[in-house]
Amino acid sequence: MKLSLIALLAVLLIITKASVGDPKLRRGAELVEWIEGSLPGTIVVLLFDKDASSQRTSEVRQQLKAKILNQYPDFHYYEVDVSVQDFDQVVELVEIDKKLLKHSPAILIASDGNGYWAHGQGAVAEIVYQLPFYAVELQGRDSAPTRR
């Protein structure tokens, strides 16, 4: 019962973190479908562990907002606490080791079933660099860099 209540509260927290115009995230399976391409547009997901440093998670969240989300308000943004069992499918899909998230969060960008994630210092800068390859809204622009 207590575990169910904690899981419910975590899911509610995740739902409230979604942008105002974004579809409400209710389950991990739903996010997997969206990442695989059923939700048009670009999805940005902050994957974190609630037991990790809240300061580091907040820093990454602030950088994400300043360098990506404020510039691209049409991107769909979600935050996922990987300690919530319902999001295990998301963790498996993106093939991230949860142990990494004990130190700092990871960022996933995806659209049309293609995605890229980065973790650690410089993760936001790496995602910014990868935007032209993984954000459908930016694909085909003349300023897209050559892929490494």
Phi, psi and omega in degrees: 000312181296319179297320178297319179295318179296316179298317179298315179297320178296317179296319178297322177297316179298318181298319182288340179280346180292148177299157186303317184273357183281149173300145180286129180274124182246332184213156178298321180299326179295316178296321177302314179300317180295316179298323180286356172119001182282345176254116180296145178102188184259136180247132174242128182234128171266113179261121183220166174245125184300340180273354179281174180301117179292332178294315180295318178298317179296320179298313180295319178301314180297316179297317179302314180296315184291319188263343182231300190295324178291330180277333183232073185295345179278350177294145176274128184238131178222154173240134183233122173275109185291351176282348176278118187303329182298341181261012177301325179298323179293314179300317179294318181299315183273357176055052178251140178277120181303333180299327177301324185282354175289341183258317178198159183286167173245158179237132177245136170237135182208149170199148180052034177083001178249139182211167181212139176232152178224154184216151173087190181298132181088004182298318181295316178299321179295319178295318178302316179298322184277350183310313182298339181270334188239356178254111183301330180294338183254351183290139181091357177288147181295335185272007181294130180288163176284135181295138180286000000 
